[in-house]
């Protein structure tokens, strides 16, 4: 009887597949979360080939350093050749929801600086419409209740404070439930215009260039489906 691949095994396979997108003798960006952690462990096997990495969170920086990989401050770096990170959801246009681990703002900054964004995920993350996974919004603490009211008014979803969690930037996160996101770029911009919102977990203005999807039949390489 054929044994089914576990979710972690799929994540390990996409982490290995992502190594071919690592450009030698450059600085790369590395994301945050369980899939990114598998990638860091794989990256350690070729660490002498790269100059170093920019981390999207304190946890990622610590894991990179534990593997002996040089971590650069983004302000000391002019360009990042490729950014490799996971996602909580992706649609077929490679718009993403990220931030389940709370590192969305730094992830978005690193992605913006990077020449290429390679997303790595298991097959459960590919959806037809974004929104089943609660959308994280990072807010300045004093704006929490105001931002919550504005978000509910704007989206019709329910905004729930992530209890006992503070971001690496000292802020709080509201998770928006019950969404069906038909126009990710528009919603991303609208949410970011609410006073007190730092950013939100929609990566649509700068989505992924490539999605490496771990499946039971191996790793699939997906590029954005352009709608006419």
Buried (B, 14 or more C-beta within 10 A) or exposed (E): EEEEBEBEBBBBBBBBBBBEBBBEEBBBBBBBBEBBBBBBBBBBEEBEEBBBBBBBBEBBBEBBEEBEBEBBEBEEBEEBBBBBBBBBBBBBBBBBBBBBBBBBBBBBBBBBBBEBBBBBBBBEBBBEEBBBBBBBBBBBEEBBEBBBEBBBEBBEBBBEBBEEEEBBEEBBBBBBBEBEBEEBBEBBBBBBEBEBBBBBBBBBBBBBBBBBBBBEEEBBEBEBEEEE
